Amino acid sequence: MDKLKGRDLLSLANLNSEELKEILQLAAQLKSGEINLKCNKVLGLLFSKASTRTRVSFTVAMYQLGGQVIDLNPNVTQVSRGESLEDTARVLDGYLDILAIRTFEQKDLESFANYAKIPVINALTDREHPCQILADLLTVQENFGKLDGITLSYFGDGNNVANSLLLGCAMVGINVRIATPENYLPNKEIVEQAKTIANGKSEVLVTQDPQVAVKDSQVLYTDVWASMGQEQEANNRIPIFQPYQVNEKLVESAADDVIILHCLPAHRDEEITDAVIEGKKSLVWEQAENRMHAQKALLISILGSD
């Protein structure tokens, strides 16, 4: 994995298919205990958005690798008093070995990375959520024993998770279908990028018809209908997104061996019913745990091991 050493991960598009598969393989080996690597480095977390899984999984992953974590809450740093991202980046360069950023605008993440010499990881922006998709692909791989040829269907808002799913699935040969209302489509540029990556070898489909998306699908995936920063319009979205709810009827229309994924937090009985998320086909909790294993592999790949 030396080819990733010192590199940023601002988007899954920063990786090629081979590199992505190598991270997933390393994550599986670390999770199983087949290998035990150490990385005595310091990770900084600069999060402008609320976080449970990303914050805790990165922290535990780094601790288990033998490293340390500094939580750089913007409210208790000079960022809250107007210090520029550029100045902050150059200062943190002297203290940290790597930095994970969770923010709103992708351009802010990219600006920070341009000024920072240390590697920068996208821990979520409004455009993409690459670390989530590493865990998602690991979960699919564990369950089916492969990725190539599997069909994954996402239902709901064409948000950052949908965007990164398009890229990640295309890179590993998963057929990916995004079912979403007309005015809530995923990023057009990313859709075209995913189609180019797939190059006709796997399906990349964006549709407004959930029944088209669910047919023979082996993975049903959803996310909240209103992401962070969109809370005020959440109630208005409910009737628009109701046809895209992952419920028992939708599950019955999928493949017999279907699994259910959700990146969490979940609004039960909105985007997913309580019965489905708690049902036998749900791998949501395994998926959440895999955030830690996938990010541990990512940290080792970028920082190297001791």
C-alpha positions as CSV (number, residue, x, y, z in Angstrom):
1,M,0.0,0.0,0.0
2,D,3.0,2.3,-0.3
3,K,1.4,3.9,-3.4
4,L,-1.1,5.6,-1.1
5,K,1.4,6.8,1.5
6,G,1.2,10.6,2.1
7,R,-1.8,11.1,-0.2
8,D,-5.0,12.9,0.4
9,L,-8.4,11.2,0.2
10,L,-10.8,14.1,-0.7
11,S,-13.0,11.9,-2.9
12,L,-13.2,8.2,-3.8
13,A,-12.1,9.4,-7.3
14,N,-8.7,10.0,-5.7
15,L,-8.3,6.2,-5.8
16,N,-8.3,3.7,-8.6
17,S,-10.1,0.4,-8.5
18,E,-7.0,-1.6,-7.5
19,E,-6.2,0.8,-4.6
20,L,-9.8,0.7,-3.3
21,K,-9.8,-3.1,-3.4
22,E,-6.5,-3.2,-1.5
23,I,-7.9,-1.0,1.3
24,L,-10.9,-3.3,1.6
25,Q,-8.6,-6.4,1.7
26,L,-6.5,-4.7,4.4
27,A,-9.6,-3.8,6.4
28,A,-10.8,-7.4,6.3
29,Q,-7.4,-8.7,7.4
30,L,-7.2,-6.2,10.3
31,K,-10.7,-7.0,11.4
32,S,-10.1,-10.8,11.4
33,G,-6.8,-10.4,13.3
34,E,-4.9,-12.0,10.4
35,I,-2.5,-9.1,10.6
36,N,-1.8,-6.7,13.4
37,L,-0.2,-3.4,12.4
38,K,0.8,-0.4,14.5
39,C,1.0,3.3,13.5
40,N,2.3,5.6,16.2
41,K,1.1,8.9,14.7
42,V,-1.2,11.8,15.6
43,L,-4.6,12.2,13.9
44,G,-6.5,15.5,14.1
45,L,-10.3,15.7,13.8
46,L,-11.6,19.0,12.6
47,F,-15.3,18.6,12.5
48,S,-17.7,21.5,11.7
49,K,-20.7,19.1,11.6
50,A,-22.1,16.8,14.3
51,S,-20.8,13.3,14.3
52,T,-21.1,10.0,16.2
53,R,-19.9,7.1,14.0
54,T,-17.2,9.1,12.1
55,R,-15.8,10.7,15.2
56,V,-15.8,7.6,17.4
57,S,-14.6,5.2,14.7
58,F,-11.7,7.3,13.6
59,T,-10.7,7.8,17.3
60,V,-10.9,4.1,18.2
61,A,-9.2,3.1,15.0
62,M,-6.2,5.4,15.7
63,Y,-6.0,4.3,19.3
64,Q,-6.0,0.6,18.4
65,L,-3.2,1.3,15.9
66,G,-1.1,2.8,18.8
67,G,-1.6,6.4,17.7
68,Q,-3.2,9.4,19.3
69,V,-6.2,11.7,18.4
70,I,-6.8,15.4,18.9
71,D,-10.4,16.6,18.6
72,L,-10.2,20.0,17.1
73,N,-13.7,21.2,17.7
74,P,-14.0,24.5,15.8
75,N,-15.9,26.0,18.7
76,V,-12.9,25.8,21.0
77,T,-10.2,26.7,18.4
78,Q,-9.5,30.0,16.6
79,V,-11.5,28.8,13.6
80,S,-14.5,29.9,15.6
81,R,-13.0,33.4,15.8
82,G,-12.4,33.7,12.1
83,E,-8.9,32.3,11.6
84,S,-8.7,31.3,7.9
85,L,-8.6,27.7,6.8
86,E,-5.3,28.5,5.0
87,D,-3.7,29.7,8.2
88,T,-5.1,26.9,10.2
89,A,-3.8,24.3,7.7
90,R,-0.2,25.7,7.9
91,V,-0.2,25.7,11.7
92,L,-1.6,22.2,12.0
93,D,1.1,20.9,9.6
94,G,3.6,21.4,12.4
95,Y,1.7,19.4,15.0
96,L,-0.2,16.6,13.2
97,D,0.6,13.6,11.0
98,I,-2.8,13.5,9.3
99,L,-6.1,15.3,9.5
100,A,-9.7,14.3,8.9
101,I,-12.1,17.1,8.1
102,R,-15.9,17.1,8.3
103,T,-17.4,20.2,6.8
104,F,-20.0,21.6,4.5
105,E,-18.4,22.8,1.3
106,Q,-16.1,20.5,-0.7
107,K,-14.2,23.6,-1.8
108,D,-13.2,24.3,1.8
109,L,-11.8,20.8,2.2
110,E,-9.9,21.2,-1.1
111,S,-8.6,24.6,0.0
112,F,-7.4,23.2,3.3
113,A,-5.6,20.3,1.5
114,N,-3.9,22.7,-0.9
115,Y,-2.2,24.5,2.0
116,A,-1.6,21.5,4.2
117,K,1.5,19.3,3.6
118,I,0.1,16.5,5.8
119,P,-2.5,14.1,4.3
120,V,-6.1,15.2,4.5
121,I,-9.1,12.9,4.6
122,N,-12.7,13.8,3.7
123,A,-14.7,12.7,6.8
124,L,-17.8,14.1,5.1
125,T,-18.8,17.1,3.0
126,D,-22.0,18.0,1.3
127,R,-20.7,16.5,-1.9
128,E,-19.2,13.2,-0.8
129,H,-18.8,10.8,2.1
130,P,-16.0,8.4,1.0
131,C,-15.2,6.9,4.4
132,Q,-18.8,5.7,4.7
133,I,-18.6,3.9,1.4
134,L,-15.4,2.1,2.4
135,A,-17.4,0.5,5.3
136,D,-20.4,-0.2,3.0
137,L,-18.3,-2.1,0.5
138,L,-16.6,-4.0,3.2
139,T,-20.0,-5.1,4.5
140,V,-21.2,-6.2,1.1
141,Q,-17.9,-8.1,0.5
142,E,-18.2,-9.9,3.9
143,N,-21.8,-11.0,3.2
144,F,-21.6,-12.1,-0.4
145,G,-17.9,-13.0,-0.6
146,K,-17.4,-10.8,-3.6
147,L,-18.3,-7.3,-5.0
148,D,-18.2,-7.8,-8.7
149,G,-21.7,-8.4,-10.2
150,I,-23.6,-7.5,-7.0
151,T,-26.5,-5.1,-7.5
152,L,-27.0,-2.3,-4.9
153,S,-30.0,0.0,-5.0
154,Y,-30.1,3.3,-3.0
155,F,-33.5,5.0,-2.2
156,G,-34.0,8.6,-1.2
157,D,-32.1,11.9,-1.4
158,G,-29.3,12.2,-4.0
159,N,-26.9,13.3,-1.3
160,N,-23.3,12.9,-0.5
161,V,-23.7,9.2,0.3
162,A,-25.5,8.6,-3.0
163,N,-22.7,10.4,-4.8
164,S,-19.9,8.4,-3.2
165,L,-21.8,5.1,-3.6
166,L,-21.9,5.8,-7.4
167,L,-18.2,6.2,-7.5
168,G,-17.3,3.3,-5.1
169,C,-19.7,0.8,-6.7
170,A,-18.5,1.6,-10.2
171,M,-14.9,1.1,-9.1
172,V,-15.5,-2.4,-7.8
173,G,-17.9,-3.7,-10.4
174,I,-21.2,-3.4,-8.4
175,N,-24.3,-2.5,-10.3
176,V,-25.5,0.7,-8.7
177,R,-29.0,2.1,-9.0
178,I,-30.1,5.4,-7.4
179,A,-33.8,6.0,-7.0
180,T,-34.7,9.5,-6.0
181,P,-37.3,12.2,-6.8
182,E,-36.8,14.4,-9.8
183,N,-35.6,17.5,-8.0
184,Y,-33.3,15.5,-5.6
185,L,-30.9,13.8,-8.0
186,P,-27.3,13.0,-7.3
187,N,-24.5,15.3,-8.7
188,K,-24.6,15.1,-12.5
189,E,-20.8,15.3,-12.8
190,I,-20.4,12.4,-10.4
191,V,-23.0,10.3,-12.3
192,E,-21.1,10.8,-15.5
193,Q,-17.8,10.1,-13.7
194,A,-19.3,6.8,-12.4
195,K,-20.5,5.8,-15.9
196,T,-17.0,6.4,-17.3
197,I,-15.4,4.3,-14.5
198,A,-17.9,1.5,-15.0
199,N,-17.3,1.7,-18.8
200,G,-20.2,-0.6,-19.5
201,K,-18.9,-3.4,-17.4
202,S,-21.4,-2.7,-14.6
203,E,-24.7,-0.8,-14.4
204,V,-25.0,2.8,-13.3
205,L,-28.6,3.9,-13.2
206,V,-30.4,6.9,-11.9
207,T,-34.2,6.6,-11.9
208,Q,-37.3,8.1,-10.3
209,D,-39.0,4.7,-10.2
210,P,-38.2,2.7,-7.0
211,Q,-39.7,-0.4,-8.6
212,V,-37.2,-0.3,-11.4
213,A,-34.4,0.1,-8.9
214,V,-35.4,-2.7,-6.6
215,K,-35.9,-5.5,-9.2
216,D,-33.4,-8.3,-8.4
217,S,-31.4,-6.0,-6.1
218,Q,-29.2,-7.7,-3.5
219,V,-28.5,-4.6,-1.4
220,L,-31.1,-2.0,-0.4
221,Y,-29.6,1.2,1.0
222,T,-31.1,4.3,2.3
223,D,-30.3,7.5,4.2
224,V,-32.2,10.3,6.0
225,W,-34.4,12.4,3.7
226,A,-33.0,15.6,5.0
227,S,-29.2,15.9,5.7
228,M,-27.5,18.1,8.2
229,G,-28.3,21.7,7.4
230,Q,-31.6,20.8,5.8
231,E,-33.6,20.2,8.9
232,Q,-36.0,23.1,8.3
233,E,-37.3,21.5,5.1
234,A,-37.5,18.0,6.6
235,N,-41.3,18.0,7.1
236,N,-41.9,19.2,3.5
237,R,-39.8,16.4,2.1
238,I,-41.8,13.6,3.7
239,P,-44.6,13.4,1.2
240,I,-42.1,13.8,-1.7
241,F,-39.9,10.9,-0.5
242,Q,-42.6,8.6,0.9
243,P,-42.6,6.4,-2.3
244,Y,-38.9,5.7,-1.7
245,Q,-39.3,4.3,1.8
246,V,-37.5,1.1,2.4
247,N,-40.3,-1.0,3.8
248,E,-41.4,-4.6,3.9
249,K,-43.2,-4.3,0.5
250,L,-40.0,-3.0,-1.1
251,V,-37.9,-5.7,0.4
252,E,-40.2,-8.4,-0.9
253,S,-39.6,-7.0,-4.5
254,A,-35.8,-7.5,-4.1
255,A,-33.6,-10.6,-4.5
256,D,-34.2,-13.4,-2.0
257,D,-30.7,-12.9,-0.5
258,V,-31.1,-9.2,-0.1
259,I,-29.4,-7.3,2.7
260,I,-30.4,-3.9,4.2
261,L,-27.9,-1.0,4.8
262,H,-28.3,2.4,6.3
263,C,-25.5,4.8,7.1
264,L,-27.3,6.1,10.2
265,P,-28.6,8.0,12.0
266,A,-32.0,6.6,11.0
267,H,-35.4,8.2,11.3
268,R,-37.4,5.1,11.8
269,D,-40.7,4.8,9.9
270,E,-39.6,7.7,7.6
271,E,-36.9,6.5,5.2
272,I,-36.9,3.0,6.6
273,T,-39.5,1.1,8.7
274,D,-38.6,-0.1,12.2
275,A,-39.4,-3.7,11.1
276,V,-36.9,-3.6,8.3
277,I,-34.0,-2.0,10.1
278,E,-34.5,-4.5,13.0
279,G,-35.2,-7.4,10.6
280,K,-33.1,-10.5,9.9
281,K,-31.9,-9.0,6.6
282,S,-30.5,-5.9,8.2
283,L,-26.7,-5.6,8.5
284,V,-26.9,-2.0,9.6
285,W,-25.0,-2.6,12.9
286,E,-22.2,-4.6,11.2
287,Q,-22.0,-1.8,8.7
288,A,-21.6,0.7,11.5
289,E,-18.8,-1.3,13.1
290,N,-17.0,-1.6,9.8
291,R,-16.5,2.2,9.8
292,M,-13.7,1.5,12.3
293,H,-12.1,-1.3,10.4
294,A,-12.2,0.5,7.1
295,Q,-10.8,3.7,8.5
296,K,-8.0,1.8,10.3
297,A,-7.0,0.3,6.9
298,L,-7.2,3.8,5.3
299,L,-5.0,5.3,8.0
300,I,-2.4,2.5,7.7
301,S,-2.5,2.9,3.9
302,I,-1.8,6.6,4.0
303,L,0.6,6.8,7.0
304,G,2.3,3.4,6.7
305,S,2.9,1.1,9.7
306,D,5.7,1.2,12.3
